[in-house]
Amino acid sequence: MRKFLLAAGFAGMATTAFAADPVDGLWKTQPGDTGGYLHVSIAECGSAICGTIDSAFDGNGDQQLDYENLGKQIIWDMVPEGGGEYDSGKIWAPDRDKTYNSKMTLDSQNQLTVKGCVAGGLVCRGQTWTRVQ
């Protein structure tokens, strides 16, 4: 009986260790100046969270298969802080070709606020992304 309880305890810990982060999934960015938007795949990468451009769409919602930044990492080194907060990461803004310090907040299961900051976090620009899946 004791061995069974010990094995069950280890199995429970393994399930918790390998559980997906709540932010994992496919997210739609807010439309840019031209109305186009991206789908970003967010997943764990090591002990951090990363995001990669999965697909791009123009202002009419048509997929842009020739978008030059497909597959590029847009978020990296994002550290889960608990309570839906993520910090200490970086975000690349393709429209400006600049990298910013970044933080994210999972506002609900289907909304993610993503911010890029400069000046030690005093000035931030952000978007609310919606979950696609």
N, CA, C and O atoms as a printed pandas DataFrame, in Angstrom:
     atom_number atom_name residue_name chain_id  residue_number  x_coord  y_coord  z_coord
0              1         N          MET        A               1    0.826   -1.186    0.000
1              2        CA          MET        A               1    0.000    0.000    0.000
2              3         C          MET        A               1    0.876    1.257    0.000
3              4         O          MET        A               1    0.587    2.234   -0.692
4              5         N          ARG        A               2    1.927    1.209    0.775
5              6        CA          ARG        A               2    2.823    2.357    0.885
6              7         C          ARG        A               2    3.479    2.664   -0.464
7              8         O          ARG        A               2    3.601    3.828   -0.843
8              9         N          LYS        A               3    3.901    1.625   -1.186
9             10        CA          LYS        A               3    4.510    1.799   -2.501
10            11         C          LYS        A               3    3.511    2.393   -3.485
11            12         O          LYS        A               3    3.864    3.224   -4.322
12            13         N          PHE        A               4    2.261    1.958   -3.373
13            14        CA          PHE        A               4    1.219    2.490   -4.257
14            15         C          PHE        A               4    1.033    3.986   -4.030
15            16         O          PHE        A               4    0.964    4.756   -4.988
16            17         N          LEU        A               5    0.953    4.402   -2.768
17            18        CA          LEU        A               5    0.775    5.827   -2.457
18            19         C          LEU        A               5    1.967    6.650   -2.927
19            20         O          LEU        A               5    1.805    7.757   -3.440
20            21         N          LEU        A               6    3.160    6.102   -2.749
21            22        CA          LEU        A               6    4.363    6.793   -3.206
22            23         C          LEU        A               6    4.350    6.942   -4.727
23            24         O          LEU        A               6    4.659    8.012   -5.249
24            25         N          ALA        A               7    3.994    5.871   -5.436
25            26        CA          ALA        A               7    3.919    5.926   -6.905
26            27         C          ALA        A               7    2.852    6.905   -7.356
27            28         O          ALA        A               7    3.068    7.652   -8.310
28            29         N          ALA        A               8    1.708    6.918   -6.694
29            30        CA          ALA        A               8    0.633    7.847   -7.045
30            31         C          ALA        A               8    1.076    9.286   -6.813
31            32         O          ALA        A               8    0.742   10.176   -7.595
32            33         N          GLY        A               9    1.820    9.513   -5.751
33            34        CA          GLY        A               9    2.328   10.854   -5.462
34            35         C          GLY        A               9    3.282   11.341   -6.544
35            36         O          GLY        A               9    3.199   12.489   -6.980
36            37         N          PHE        A              10    4.193   10.462   -6.977
37            38        CA          PHE        A              10    5.118   10.822   -8.052
38            39         C          PHE        A              10    4.386   11.058   -9.362
39            40         O          PHE        A              10    4.743   11.963  -10.115
40            41         N          ALA        A              11    3.382   10.267   -9.638
41            42        CA          ALA        A              11    2.598   10.443  -10.863
42            43         C          ALA        A              11    1.893   11.796  -10.839
43            44         O          ALA        A              11    1.827   12.479  -11.860
44            45         N          GLY        A              12    1.373   12.180   -9.694
45            46        CA          GLY        A              12    0.709   13.483   -9.576
46            47         C          GLY        A              12    1.684   14.626   -9.786
47            48         O          GLY        A              12    1.348   15.621  -10.428
48            49         N          MET        A              13    2.892   14.493   -9.249
49            50        CA          MET        A              13    3.894   15.536   -9.439
50            51         C          MET        A              13    4.303   15.620  -10.899
51            52         O          MET        A              13    4.492   16.721  -11.418
52            53         N          ALA        A              14    4.443   14.499  -11.569
53            54        CA          ALA        A              14    4.840   14.497  -12.975
54            55         C          ALA        A              14    3.762   15.152  -13.822
55            56         O          ALA        A              14    4.080   15.907  -14.741
56            57         N          THR        A              15    2.501   14.884  -13.537
57            58        CA          THR        A              15    1.412   15.502  -14.285
58            59         C          THR        A              15    1.456   17.008  -14.120
59            60         O          THR        A              15    1.281   17.741  -15.094
60            61         N          THR        A              16    1.688   17.484  -12.896
61            62        CA          THR        A              16    1.761   18.918  -12.647
62            63         C          THR        A              16    2.964   19.528  -13.365
63            64         O          THR        A              16    2.854   20.609  -13.944
64            65         N          ALA        A              17    4.099   18.851  -13.334
65            66        CA          ALA        A              17    5.315   19.381  -13.952
66            67         C          ALA        A              17    5.167   19.511  -15.459
67            68         O          ALA        A              17    5.740   20.417  -16.064
68            69         N          PHE        A              18    4.392   18.601  -16.077
69            70        CA          PHE        A              18    4.276   18.613  -17.520
70            71         C          PHE        A              18    2.986   19.272  -18.011
71            72         O          PHE        A              18    2.698   19.238  -19.207
72            73         N          ALA        A              19    2.209   19.871  -17.110
73            74        CA          ALA        A              19    0.968   20.541  -17.513
74            75         C          ALA        A              19    1.307   21.776  -18.333
75            76         O          ALA        A              19    2.274   22.479  -18.039
76            77         N          ALA        A              20    0.517   22.034  -19.351
77            78        CA          ALA        A              20    0.747   23.195  -20.211
78            79         C          ALA        A              20    0.478   24.475  -19.436
79            80         O          ALA        A              20   -0.393   24.519  -18.567
80            81         N          ASP        A              21    1.236   25.513  -19.760
81            82        CA          ASP        A              21    1.005   26.817  -19.170
82            83         C          ASP        A              21   -0.319   27.365  -19.701
83            84         O          ASP        A              21   -0.651   27.131  -20.864
84            85         N          PRO        A              22   -1.085   28.090  -18.878
85            86        CA          PRO        A              22   -2.384   28.604  -19.330
86            87         C          PRO        A              22   -2.303   29.529  -20.551
87            88         O          PRO        A              22   -3.299   29.703  -21.254
88            89         N          VAL        A              23   -1.145   30.119  -20.810
89            90        CA          VAL        A              23   -1.009   31.040  -21.939
90            91         C          VAL        A              23   -0.676   30.307  -23.241
91            92         O          VAL        A              23   -0.734   30.903  -24.317
92            93         N          ASP        A              24   -0.329   29.028  -23.152
93            94        CA          ASP        A              24   -0.010   28.250  -24.350
94            95         C          ASP        A              24   -1.190   28.263  -25.315
95            96         O          ASP        A              24   -2.342   28.120  -24.905
96            97         N          GLY        A              25   -0.893   28.436  -26.592
97            98        CA          GLY        A              25   -1.945   28.381  -27.603
98            99         C          GLY        A              25   -1.662   29.321  -28.753
99           100         O          GLY        A              25   -0.565   29.865  -28.879
100          101         N          LEU        A              26   -2.666   29.503  -29.588
101          102        CA          LEU        A              26   -2.576   30.376  -30.757
102          103         C          LEU        A              26   -3.355   31.645  -30.474
103          104         O          LEU        A              26   -4.522   31.587  -30.086
104          105         N          TRP        A              27   -2.712   32.805  -30.668
105          106        CA          TRP        A              27   -3.282   34.104  -30.324
106          107         C          TRP        A              27   -3.314   35.023  -31.539
107          108         O          TRP        A              27   -2.387   35.026  -32.350
108          109         N          LYS        A              28   -4.381   35.798  -31.660
109          110        CA          LYS        A              28   -4.535   36.790  -32.731
110          111         C          LYS        A              28   -4.165   38.160  -32.176
111          112         O          LYS        A              28   -4.717   38.598  -31.166
112          113         N          THR        A              29   -3.219   38.838  -32.846
113          114        CA          THR        A              29   -2.822   40.180  -32.429
114          115         C          THR        A              29   -3.912   41.181  -32.820
115          116         O          THR        A              29   -4.798   40.866  -33.613
116          117         N          GLN        A              30   -3.838   42.370  -32.265
117          118        CA          GLN        A              30   -4.722   43.436  -32.717
118          119         C          GLN        A              30   -4.278   43.865  -34.108
119          120         O          GLN        A              30   -3.094   43.768  -34.431
120          121         N          PRO        A              31   -5.200   44.337  -34.931
121          122        CA          PRO        A              31   -4.812   44.816  -36.269
122          123         C          PRO        A              31   -3.841   45.994  -36.172
123          124         O          PRO        A              31   -3.935   46.829  -35.272
124          125         N          GLY        A              32   -2.909   46.036  -37.121
125          126        CA          GLY        A              32   -1.965   47.143  -37.206
126          127         C          GLY        A              32   -2.553   48.303  -37.995
127          128         O          GLY        A              32   -3.757   48.341  -38.249
128          129         N          ASP        A              33   -1.714   49.236  -38.376
129          130        CA          ASP        A              33   -2.146   50.437  -39.098
130          131         C          ASP        A              33   -2.854   50.119  -40.411
131          132         O          ASP        A              33   -3.744   50.862  -40.825
132          133         N          THR        A              34   -2.475   49.037  -41.066
133          134        CA          THR        A              34   -3.073   48.678  -42.356
134          135         C          THR        A              34   -4.255   47.716  -42.202
135          136         O          THR        A              34   -4.878   47.325  -43.189
136          137         N          GLY        A              35   -4.558   47.340  -40.952
137          138        CA          GLY        A              35   -5.646   46.401  -40.708
138          139         C          GLY        A              35   -5.188   44.960  -40.654
139          140         O          GLY        A              35   -5.969   44.078  -40.297
140          141         N          GLY        A              36   -3.933   44.700  -41.002
141          142        CA          GLY        A              36   -3.405   43.345  -40.962
142          143         C          GLY        A              36   -3.137   42.899  -39.534
143          144         O          GLY        A              36   -2.974   43.725  -38.636
144          145         N          TYR        A              37   -3.093   41.593  -39.332
145          146        CA          TYR        A              37   -2.836   41.038  -38.010
146          147         C          TYR        A              37   -2.083   39.722  -38.149
147          148         O          TYR        A              37   -1.950   39.170  -39.241
148          149         N          LEU        A              38   -1.602   39.240  -37.023
149          150        CA          LEU        A              38   -0.837   38.000  -36.987
150          151         C          LEU        A              38   -1.511   36.982  -36.090
151          152         O          LEU        A              38   -2.297   37.333  -35.209
152          153         N          HIS        A              39   -1.196   35.718  -36.321
153          154        CA          HIS        A              39   -1.469   34.657  -35.364
154          155         C          HIS        A              39   -0.121   34.258  -34.792
155          156         O          HIS        A              39    0.812   33.943  -35.531
156          157         N          VAL        A              40   -0.026   34.275  -33.455
157          158        CA          VAL        A              40    1.218   33.969  -32.757
158          159         C          VAL        A              40    1.009   32.713  -31.924
159          160         O          VAL        A              40    0.080   32.633  -31.121
160          161         N          SER        A              41    1.882   31.737  -32.123
161          162        CA          SER        A              41    1.842   30.499  -31.352
162          163         C          SER        A              41    2.717   30.678  -30.115
163          164         O          SER        A              41    3.922   30.905  -30.224
164          165         N          ILE        A              42    2.097   30.574  -28.933
165          166        CA          ILE        A              42    2.815   30.739  -27.672
166          167         C          ILE        A              42    2.933   29.384  -26.992
167          168         O          ILE        A              42    1.961   28.637  -26.882
168          169         N          ALA        A              43    4.148   29.085  -26.538
169          170        CA          ALA        A              43    4.410   27.813  -25.875
170          171         C          ALA        A              43    5.606   27.962  -24.941
171          172         O          ALA        A              43    6.343   28.947  -24.997
172          173         N          GLU        A              44    5.779   26.972  -24.090
173          174        CA          GLU        A              44    6.929   26.952  -23.208
174          175         C          GLU        A              44    8.181   26.651  -24.021
175          176         O          GLU        A              44    8.157   25.843  -24.949
176          177         N          CYS        A              45    9.271   27.311  -23.658
177          178        CA          CYS        A              45   10.577   27.024  -24.262
178          179         C          CYS        A              45   11.580   27.025  -23.119
179          180         O          CYS        A              45   12.050   28.075  -22.681
180          181         N          GLY        A              46   11.894   25.834  -22.650
181          182        CA          GLY        A              46   12.707   25.722  -21.452
182          183         C          GLY        A              46   11.869   26.138  -20.251
183          184         O          GLY        A              46   10.737   25.680  -20.097
184          185         N          SER        A              47   12.409   26.994  -19.408
185          186        CA          SER        A              47   11.666   27.454  -18.232
186          187         C          SER        A              47   10.913   28.749  -18.508
187          188         O          SER        A              47   10.300   29.312  -17.601
188          189         N          ALA        A              48   10.950   29.222  -19.736
189          190        CA          ALA        A              48   10.301   30.483  -20.101
190          191         C          ALA        A              48    9.169   30.231  -21.100
191          192         O          ALA        A              48    8.858   29.090  -21.442
192          193         N          ILE        A              49    8.569   31.323  -21.553
193          194        CA          ILE        A              49    7.498   31.296  -22.549
194          195         C          ILE        A              49    8.003   32.036  -23.782
195          196         O          ILE        A              49    8.634   33.087  -23.672
196          197         N          CYS        A              50    7.720   31.476  -24.956
197          198        CA          CYS        A              50    8.119   32.095  -26.220
198          199         C          CYS        A              50    6.928   32.129  -27.169
199          200         O          CYS        A              50    5.976   31.363  -27.013
200          201         N          GLY        A              51    6.987   33.009  -28.137
201          202        CA          GLY        A              51    5.941   33.093  -29.150
202          203         C          GLY        A              51    6.544   33.227  -30.530
203          204         O          GLY        A              51    7.521   33.950  -30.722
204          205         N          THR        A              52    5.960   32.525  -31.496
205          206        CA          THR        A              52    6.444   32.505  -32.875
206          207         C          THR        A              52    5.318   32.899  -33.816
207          208         O          THR        A              52    4.171   32.504  -33.611
208          209         N          ILE        A              53    5.635   33.676  -34.850
209          210        CA          ILE        A              53    4.622   34.076  -35.833
210          211         C          ILE        A              53    4.215   32.850  -36.630
211          212         O          ILE        A              53    5.023   32.258  -37.345
212          213         N          ASP        A              54    2.957   32.480  -36.495
213          214        CA          ASP        A              54    2.405   31.292  -37.139
214          215         C          ASP        A              54    1.836   31.622  -38.512
215          216         O          ASP        A              54    2.049   30.877  -39.468
216          217         N          SER        A              55    1.112   32.735  -38.615
217          218        CA          SER        A              55    0.506   33.141  -39.885
218          219         C          SER        A              55    0.212   34.628  -39.848
219          220         O          SER        A              55    0.161   35.244  -38.784
220          221         N          ALA        A              56    0.020   35.193  -41.038
221          222        CA          ALA        A              56   -0.239   36.621  -41.191
222          223         C          ALA        A              56   -1.455   36.816  -42.088
223          224         O          ALA        A              56   -1.709   36.034  -43.003
224          225         N          PHE        A              57   -2.203   37.888  -41.797
225          226        CA          PHE        A              57   -3.426   38.189  -42.539
226          227         C          PHE        A              57   -3.453   39.662  -42.900
227          228         O          PHE        A              57   -2.976   40.500  -42.135
228          229         N          ASP        A              58   -4.013   39.986  -44.073
229          230        CA          ASP        A              58   -4.135   41.385  -44.465
230          231         C          ASP        A              58   -5.414   41.971  -43.866
231          232         O          ASP        A              58   -6.139   41.285  -43.145
232          233         N          GLY        A              59   -5.682   43.228  -44.167
233          234        CA          GLY        A              59   -6.845   43.915  -43.628
234          235         C          GLY        A              59   -8.174   43.293  -44.018
235          236         O          GLY        A              59   -9.178   43.528  -43.346
236          237         N          ASN        A              60   -8.207   42.503  -45.086
237          238        CA          ASN        A              60   -9.430   41.819  -45.510
238          239         C          ASN        A              60   -9.576   40.445  -44.863
239          240         O          ASN        A              60  -10.573   39.757  -45.079
240          241         N          GLY        A              61   -8.576   40.043  -44.066
241          242        CA          GLY        A              61   -8.614   38.731  -43.430
242          243         C          GLY        A              61   -8.059   37.623  -44.297
243          244         O          GLY        A              61   -8.179   36.446  -43.957
244          245         N          ASP        A              62   -7.445   37.993  -45.429
245          246        CA          ASP        A              62   -6.851   36.984  -46.310
246          247         C          ASP        A              62   -5.454   36.617  -45.803
247          248         O          ASP        A              62   -4.642   37.490  -45.498
248          249         N          GLN        A              63   -5.192   35.318  -45.720
249          250        CA          GLN        A              63   -3.893   34.860  -45.245
250          251         C          GLN        A              63   -2.802   35.251  -46.235
251          252         O          GLN        A              63   -2.966   35.110  -47.447
252          253         N          GLN        A              64   -1.691   35.741  -45.703
253          254        CA          GLN        A              64   -0.544   36.174  -46.497
254          255         C          GLN        A              64    0.558   35.116  -46.397
255          256         O          GLN        A              64    1.410   35.170  -45.511
256          257         N          LEU        A              65    0.523   34.162  -47.317
257          258        CA          LEU        A              65    1.464   33.043  -47.276
258          259         C          LEU        A              65    2.902   33.462  -47.553
259          260         O          LEU        A              65    3.835   32.732  -47.221
260          261         N          ASP        A              66    3.089   34.637  -48.160
261          262        CA          ASP        A              66    4.428   35.110  -48.479
262          263         C          ASP        A              66    4.958   36.130  -47.470
263          264         O          ASP        A              66    5.965   36.787  -47.734
264          265         N          TYR        A              67    4.295   36.274  -46.318
265          266        CA          TYR        A              67    4.746   37.220  -45.290
266          267         C          TYR        A              67    6.167   36.857  -44.863
267          268         O          TYR        A              67    6.430   35.720  -44.471
268          269         N          GLU        A              68    7.068   37.810  -44.940
269          270        CA          GLU        A              68    8.500   37.548  -44.753
270          271         C          GLU        A              68    8.888   37.113  -43.338
271          272         O          GLU        A              68    9.974   36.565  -43.148
272          273         N          ASN        A              69    8.036   37.340  -42.351
273          274        CA          ASN        A              69    8.407   37.033  -40.974
274          275         C          ASN        A              69    7.764   35.758  -40.417
275          276         O          ASN        A              69    7.821   35.510  -39.213
276          277         N          LEU        A              70    7.154   34.951  -41.291
277          278        CA          LEU        A              70    6.566   33.694  -40.831
278          279         C          LEU        A              70    7.630   32.835  -40.160
279          280         O          LEU        A              70    8.740   32.697  -40.675
280          281         N          GLY        A              71    7.292   32.263  -39.019
281          282        CA          GLY        A              71    8.212   31.397  -38.300
282          283         C          GLY        A              71    9.207   32.114  -37.403
283          284         O          GLY        A              71    9.962   31.468  -36.676
284          285         N          LYS        A              72    9.218   33.439  -37.446
285          286        CA          LYS        A              72   10.162   34.181  -36.605
286          287         C          LYS        A              72    9.623   34.290  -35.185
287          288         O          LYS        A              72    8.418   34.392  -34.954
288          289         N          GLN        A              73   10.559   34.264  -34.248
289          290        CA          GLN        A              73   10.190   34.418  -32.850
290          291         C          GLN        A              73    9.857   35.884  -32.589
291          292         O          GLN        A              73   10.599   36.783  -32.985
292          293         N          ILE        A              74    8.736   36.107  -31.922
293          294        CA          ILE        A              74    8.285   37.465  -31.631
294          295         C          ILE        A              74    8.329   37.745  -30.126
295          296         O          ILE        A              74    8.443   38.898  -29.709
296          297         N          ILE        A              75    8.237   36.675  -29.304
297          298        CA          ILE        A              75    8.316   36.776  -27.841
298          299         C          ILE        A              75    9.322   35.729  -27.364
299          300         O          ILE        A              75    9.325   34.602  -27.858
300          301         N          TRP        A              76   10.178   36.099  -26.399
301          302        CA          TRP        A              76   11.095   35.127  -25.809
302          303         C          TRP        A              76   11.473   35.543  -24.393
303          304         O          TRP        A              76   11.330   36.702  -24.003
304          305         N          ASP        A              77   11.954   34.575  -23.645
305          306        CA          ASP        A              77   12.410   34.763  -22.258
306          307         C          ASP        A              77   11.332   35.300  -21.314
307          308         O          ASP        A              77   11.659   35.919  -20.302
308          309         N          MET        A              78   10.054   35.076  -21.628
309          310        CA          MET        A              78    8.967   35.542  -20.775
310          311         C          MET        A              78    8.850   34.595  -19.578
311          312         O          MET        A              78    8.699   33.385  -19.749
312          313         N          VAL        A              79    8.919   35.148  -18.379
313          314        CA          VAL        A              79    8.933   34.347  -17.156
314          315         C          VAL        A              79    7.558   34.390  -16.483
315          316         O          VAL        A              79    7.050   35.469  -16.179
316          317         N          PRO        A              80    6.956   33.215  -16.249
317          318        CA          PRO        A              80    5.681   33.179  -15.521
318          319         C          PRO        A              80    5.891   33.640  -14.072
319          320         O          PRO        A              80    6.760   33.123  -13.370
320          321         N          GLU        A              81    5.090   34.611  -13.638
321          322        CA          GLU        A              81    5.194   35.136  -12.278
322          323         C          GLU        A              81    4.052   34.656  -11.385
323          324         O          GLU        A              81    4.048   34.924  -10.183
324          325         N          GLY        A              82    3.081   33.946  -11.972
325          326        CA          GLY        A              82    1.922   33.489  -11.217
326          327         C          GLY        A              82    0.764   34.459  -11.376
327          328         O          GLY        A              82    0.965   35.638  -11.670
328          329         N          GLY        A              83   -0.429   33.967  -11.184
329          330        CA          GLY        A              83   -1.614   34.822  -11.259
330          331         C          GLY        A              83   -1.866   35.404  -12.635
331          332         O          GLY        A              83   -2.503   36.451  -12.752
332          333         N          GLY        A              84   -1.379   34.744  -13.685
333          334        CA          GLY        A              84   -1.588   35.238  -15.041
334          335         C          GLY        A              84   -0.618   36.324  -15.472
335          336         O          GLY        A              84   -0.790   36.918  -16.536
336          337         N          GLU        A              85    0.395   36.590  -14.664
337          338        CA          GLU        A              85    1.396   37.618  -14.972
338          339         C          GLU        A              85    2.664   36.979  -15.522
339          340         O          GLU        A              85    3.099   35.926  -15.054
340          341         N          TYR        A              86    3.251   37.636  -16.528
341          342        CA          TYR        A              86    4.502   37.201  -17.151
342          343         C          TYR        A              86    5.383   38.431  -17.278
343          344         O          TYR        A              86    4.899   39.514  -17.606
344          345         N          ASP        A              87    6.684   38.267  -17.018
345          346        CA          ASP        A              87    7.569   39.429  -16.983
346          347         C          ASP        A              87    8.964   39.033  -17.461
347          348         O          ASP        A              87    9.250   37.862  -17.712
348          349         N          SER        A              88    9.814   40.038  -17.576
349          350        CA          SER        A              88   11.242   39.875  -17.876
350          351         C          SER        A              88   11.519   39.344  -19.271
351          352         O          SER        A              88   12.622   38.868  -19.538
352          353         N          GLY        A              89   10.538   39.415  -20.170
353          354        CA          GLY        A              89   10.731   38.913  -21.515
354          355         C          GLY        A              89   11.098   40.001  -22.502
355          356         O          GLY        A              89   11.306   41.160  -22.144
356          357         N          LYS        A              90   11.170   39.594  -23.741
357          358        CA          LYS        A              90   11.431   40.498  -24.865
358          359         C          LYS        A              90   10.336   40.293  -25.901
359          360         O          LYS        A              90    9.794   39.197  -26.038
360          361         N          ILE        A              91   10.018   41.355  -26.628
361          362        CA          ILE        A              91    9.078   41.261  -27.736
362          363         C          ILE        A              91    9.645   42.044  -28.908
363          364         O          ILE        A              91   10.179   43.141  -28.748
364          365         N          TRP        A              92    9.517   41.461  -30.072
365          366        CA          TRP        A              92    9.965   42.101  -31.303
366          367         C          TRP        A              92    8.731   42.626  -32.024
367          368         O          TRP        A              92    7.771   41.888  -32.246
368          369         N          ALA        A              93    8.762   43.903  -32.387
369          370        CA          ALA        A              93    7.661   44.529  -33.126
370          371         C          ALA        A              93    8.027   44.538  -34.603
371          372         O          ALA        A              93    8.848   45.356  -35.020
372          373         N          PRO        A              94    7.438   43.643  -35.416
373          374        CA          PRO        A              94    7.795   43.569  -36.835
374          375         C          PRO        A              94    7.532   44.867  -37.591
375          376         O          PRO        A              94    8.258   45.200  -38.527
376          377         N          ASP        A              95    6.491   45.602  -37.186
377          378        CA          ASP        A              95    6.154   46.845  -37.897
378          379         C          ASP        A              95    7.203   47.927  -37.698
379          380         O          ASP        A              95    7.312   48.836  -38.522
380          381         N          ARG        A              96    7.975   47.848  -36.624
381          382        CA          ARG        A              96    9.026   48.836  -36.341
382          383         C          ARG        A              96   10.429   48.216  -36.402
383          384         O          ARG        A              96   11.429   48.931  -36.344
384          385         N          ASP        A              97   10.494   46.900  -36.517
385          386        CA          ASP        A              97   11.744   46.146  -36.481
386          387         C          ASP        A              97   12.585   46.543  -35.270
387          388         O          ASP        A              97   13.785   46.799  -35.378
388          389         N          LYS        A              98   11.912   46.586  -34.098
389          390        CA          LYS        A              98   12.584   46.920  -32.848
390          391         C          LYS        A              98   12.211   45.879  -31.794
391          392         O          LYS        A              98   11.134   45.285  -31.841
392          393         N          THR        A              99   13.117   45.671  -30.850
393          394        CA          THR        A              99   12.898   44.753  -29.741
394          395         C          THR        A              99   12.751   45.565  -28.456
395          396         O          THR        A              99   13.491   46.518  -28.211
396          397         N          TYR        A             100   11.776   45.161  -27.645
397          398        CA          TYR        A             100   11.463   45.875  -26.407
398          399         C          TYR        A             100   11.446   44.906  -25.236
399          400         O          TYR        A             100   11.218   43.710  -25.415
400          401         N          ASN        A             101   11.686   45.424  -24.038
401          402        CA          ASN        A             101   11.413   44.651  -22.833
402          403         C          ASN        A             101    9.912   44.423  -22.812
403          404         O          ASN        A             101    9.146   45.274  -23.263
404          405         N          SER        A             102    9.489   43.285  -22.294
405          406        CA          SER        A             102    8.077   42.947  -22.418
406          407         C          SER        A             102    7.520   42.310  -21.157
407          408         O          SER        A             102    8.242   41.731  -20.346
408          409         N          LYS        A             103    6.205   42.441  -21.023
409          410        CA          LYS        A             103    5.457   41.763  -19.982
410          411         C          LYS        A             103    4.083   41.434  -20.549
411          412         O          LYS        A             103    3.629   42.059  -21.507
412          413         N          MET        A             104    3.428   40.447  -19.948
413          414        CA          MET        A             104    2.111   40.022  -20.427
414          415         C          MET        A             104    1.220   39.736  -19.224
415          416         O          MET        A             104    1.691   39.392  -18.140
416          417         N          THR        A             105   -0.074   39.889  -19.448
417          418        CA          THR        A             105   -1.064   39.540  -18.438
418          419         C          THR        A             105   -2.176   38.754  -19.111
419          420         O          THR        A             105   -2.782   39.215  -20.078
420          421         N          LEU        A             106   -2.437   37.563  -18.589
421          422        CA          LEU        A             106   -3.548   36.757  -19.073
422          423         C          LEU        A             106   -4.792   37.275  -18.354
423          424         O          LEU        A             106   -5.033   36.945  -17.192
424          425         N          ASP        A             107   -5.587   38.100  -19.065
425          426        CA          ASP        A             107   -6.741   38.756  -18.464
426          427         C          ASP        A             107   -7.903   37.788  -18.257
427          428         O          ASP        A             107   -8.658   37.914  -17.294
428          429         N          SER        A             108   -8.038   36.855  -19.134
429          430        CA          SER        A             108   -9.028   35.787  -19.032
430          431         C          SER        A             108   -8.469   34.641  -19.864
431          432         O          SER        A             108   -7.376   34.767  -20.415
432          433         N          GLN        A             109   -9.179   33.543  -19.970
433          434        CA          GLN        A             109   -8.671   32.434  -20.780
434          435         C          GLN        A             109   -8.540   32.836  -22.245
435          436         O          GLN        A             109   -7.811   32.188  -22.996
436          437         N          ASN        A             110   -9.234   33.895  -22.664
437          438        CA          ASN        A             110   -9.259   34.257  -24.079
438          439         C          ASN        A             110   -8.704   35.637  -24.390
439          440         O          ASN        A             110   -8.779   36.069  -25.541
440          441         N          GLN        A             111   -8.148   36.349  -23.408
441          442        CA          GLN        A             111   -7.553   37.659  -23.652
442          443         C          GLN        A             111   -6.191   37.765  -22.979
443          444         O          GLN        A             111   -6.021   37.412  -21.812
444          445         N          LEU        A             112   -5.224   38.261  -23.752
445          446        CA          LEU        A             112   -3.850   38.405  -23.282
446          447         C          LEU        A             112   -3.382   39.818  -23.593
447          448         O          LEU        A             112   -3.344   40.220  -24.756
448          449         N          THR        A             113   -3.028   40.571  -22.563
449          450        CA          THR        A             113   -2.467   41.903  -22.761
450          451         C          THR        A             113   -0.951   41.764  -22.861
451          452         O          THR        A             113   -0.304   41.244  -21.953
452          453         N          VAL        A             114   -0.395   42.233  -23.972
453          454        CA          VAL        A             114    1.033   42.127  -24.255
454          455         C          VAL        A             114    1.584   43.539  -24.369
455          456         O          VAL        A             114    1.040   44.360  -25.107
456          457         N          LYS        A             115    2.661   43.827  -23.644
457          458        CA          LYS        A             115    3.249   45.170  -23.662
458          459         C          LYS        A             115    4.731   45.118  -23.960
459          460         O          LYS        A             115    5.447   44.235  -23.487
460          461         N          GLY        A             116    5.182   46.083  -24.755
461          462        CA          GLY        A             116    6.593   46.321  -24.989
462          463         C          GLY        A             116    6.935   47.646  -24.345
463          464         O          GLY        A             116    6.216   48.628  -24.531
464          465         N          CYS        A             117    8.032   47.693  -23.583
465          466        CA          CYS        A             117    8.350   48.886  -22.789
466          467         C          CYS        A             117    9.769   49.379  -23.036
467          468         O          CYS        A             117   10.669   48.611  -23.376
468          469         N          VAL        A             118    9.941   50.691  -22.855
469          470        CA          VAL        A             118   11.253   51.337  -22.909
470          471         C          VAL        A             118   11.398   52.199  -21.660
471          472         O          VAL        A             118   10.471   52.302  -20.857
472          473         N          ALA        A             119   12.547   52.805  -21.506
473          474        CA          ALA        A             119   12.818   53.706  -20.384
474          475         C          ALA        A             119   12.565   53.020  -19.046
475          476         O          ALA        A             119   11.930   53.585  -18.156
476          477         N          GLY        A             120   13.070   51.793  -18.915
477          478        CA          GLY        A             120   12.930   51.072  -17.656
478          479         C          GLY        A             120   11.495   50.730  -17.298
479          480         O          GLY        A             120   11.172   50.560  -16.122
480          481         N          GLY        A             121   10.628   50.628  -18.302
481          482        CA          GLY        A             121    9.233   50.276  -18.054
482          483         C          GLY        A             121    8.330   51.469  -17.833
483          484         O          GLY        A             121    7.147   51.303  -17.538
484          485         N          LEU        A             122    8.876   52.691  -17.973
485          486        CA          LEU        A             122    8.055   53.892  -17.769
486          487         C          LEU        A             122    7.128   54.167  -18.946
487          488         O          LEU        A             122    6.043   54.722  -18.774
488          489         N          VAL        A             123    7.562   53.777  -20.146
489          490        CA          VAL        A             123    6.761   53.998  -21.347
490          491         C          VAL        A             123    6.500   52.646  -22.000
491          492         O          VAL        A             123    7.430   51.951  -22.409
492          493         N          CYS        A             124    5.218   52.280  -22.093
493          494        CA          CYS        A             124    4.852   50.981  -22.668
494          495         C          CYS        A             124    3.811   51.162  -23.762
495          496         O          CYS        A             124    2.960   52.050  -23.699
496          497         N          ARG        A             125    3.901   50.300  -24.762
497          498        CA          ARG        A             125    2.905   50.223  -25.831
498          499         C          ARG        A             125    2.365   48.811  -25.783
499          500         O          ARG        A             125    3.131   47.850  -25.709
500          501         N          GLY        A             126    1.051   48.680  -25.824
501          502        CA          GLY        A             126    0.512   47.345  -25.677
502          503         C          GLY        A             126   -0.658   47.055  -26.592
503          504         O          GLY        A             126   -1.215   47.940  -27.242
504          505         N          GLN        A             127   -1.006   45.780  -26.615
505          506        CA          GLN        A             127   -2.138   45.277  -27.381
506          507         C          GLN        A             127   -2.834   44.215  -26.545
507          508         O          GLN        A             127   -2.236   43.597  -25.665
508          509         N          THR        A             128   -4.109   44.021  -26.843
509          510        CA          THR        A             128   -4.837   42.902  -26.276
510          511         C          THR        A             128   -5.036   41.879  -27.377
511          512         O          THR        A             128   -5.674   42.158  -28.393
512          513         N          TRP        A             129   -4.488   40.700  -27.169
513          514        CA          TRP        A             129   -4.601   39.617  -28.133
514          515         C          TRP        A             129   -5.741   38.697  -27.713
515          516         O          TRP        A             129   -6.040   38.574  -26.525
516          517         N          THR        A             130   -6.377   38.052  -28.686
517          518        CA          THR        A             130   -7.462   37.130  -28.389
518          519         C          THR        A             130   -7.054   35.713  -28.788
519          520         O          THR        A             130   -6.357   35.505  -29.781
520          521         N          ARG        A             131   -7.500   34.759  -28.000
521          522        CA          ARG        A             131   -7.147   33.363  -28.251
522          523         C          ARG        A             131   -7.884   32.856  -29.484
523          524         O          ARG        A             131   -9.091   33.052  -29.630
524          525         N          VAL        A             132   -7.142   32.208  -30.361
525          526        CA          VAL        A             132   -7.718   31.551  -31.538
526          527         C          VAL        A             132   -8.019   30.106  -31.174
527          528         O          VAL        A             132   -9.091   29.590  -31.490
528          529         N          GLN        A             133   -7.063   29.447  -30.501
529          530        CA          GLN        A             133   -7.251   28.083  -29.993
530          531         C          GLN        A             133   -6.317   27.822  -28.863
531          532         O          GLN        A             133   -6.321   26.728  -28.298
